Amino acid sequence: MKTPEPSIPYLIHRIAVRIEDSINARARKYGLKVSEIRVLMRLLDHGDMRVGELAELTSLEPSALSHTLRRIGEAGWISRTRAASDNRQVLVSLTAKGKRLARLLHPHIRRYNDVASRDIAPAQLRALRDALDRIYENIAGMQKSVPDFPDFAEAPPPPGAPRGRRKKG
């Protein structure tokens, strides 16, 4: 029997998990996780940002981002202030301490990209980025058109599972 090729989501996830595990192991000395480093790197690269922008650029769910911002805020790496133009919006900024840490970590985090793209031609990298962007757009666009999973009672039993046996007696 031919083994099916791994799915694209699985291949992407496998890479992401490997990188995340490696970064988490190294960042433990700072009490950081990869999601928190992602926030620091985006703020270093893009400057002060509204929380919504930061959520988009970090691919963190709002509740996870809120928890992350609280943790790194308590550590003194970021500050949060209300936007002068709209009191409902919160601006996130790196503190001086946060900038020093982000600048220290930046080349080490960039190295993951450099290693990942080693021995891949620039044209192939462009094509890969384009393909990954297209995959993301495809998945983001399908959310409203994909039906919900069926209720468990309606789901067929897994292959080889015993089917509705009656109790005797």
FENTA-V656319 format. One record per backbone hydrogen bond with DSSP energy under -0.5 kcal/mol. CO is the residue of the C=O (numbers start at 1). NH is the residue of the N-H. Records with the same first field share a line. If there is no record, write none. Layout:
CO = NH + NH
//
This chain:
7 = 11
8 = 12
9 = 13
10 = 14
11 = 15
12 = 16
13 = 17
14 = 18
15 = 19
16 = 20
17 = 21
18 = 22
19 = 23
20 = 24
21 = 25
22 = 26
23 = 27
24 = 28
26 = 29
27 = 30 + 32
28 = 31
33 = 36 + 37
34 = 38
35 = 39
36 = 40
37 = 41
38 = 42
39 = 43
40 = 44
41 = 45
42 = 46
43 = 47
49 = 92
50 = 54
51 = 55
52 = 56
53 = 57
54 = 58
55 = 59 + 60
61 = 65
62 = 66
63 = 67
64 = 68
65 = 69
66 = 70
67 = 71
68 = 72
69 = 73
70 = 74
71 = 75
72 = 77 + 78
73 = 76
77 = 95
79 = 93
81 = 91
86 = 83 + 89
89 = 83
90 = 51
91 = 81
92 = 49
93 = 79
95 = 99
96 = 100
97 = 101
98 = 102
99 = 103
100 = 104
101 = 105
102 = 106
103 = 107
105 = 108 + 109
106 = 110
107 = 111
108 = 112
109 = 112 + 113
110 = 113 + 114
111 = 115
112 = 116
113 = 117
115 = 118
117 = 120
121 = 125
122 = 126
123 = 127
124 = 128
125 = 129
126 = 130
127 = 131
128 = 132
129 = 133
130 = 134
131 = 135
132 = 136
133 = 137
134 = 138
135 = 139
136 = 140
137 = 141
138 = 142
139 = 143
140 = 143
142 = 145 + 146
151 = 154 + 155
152 = 155
158 = 161
//
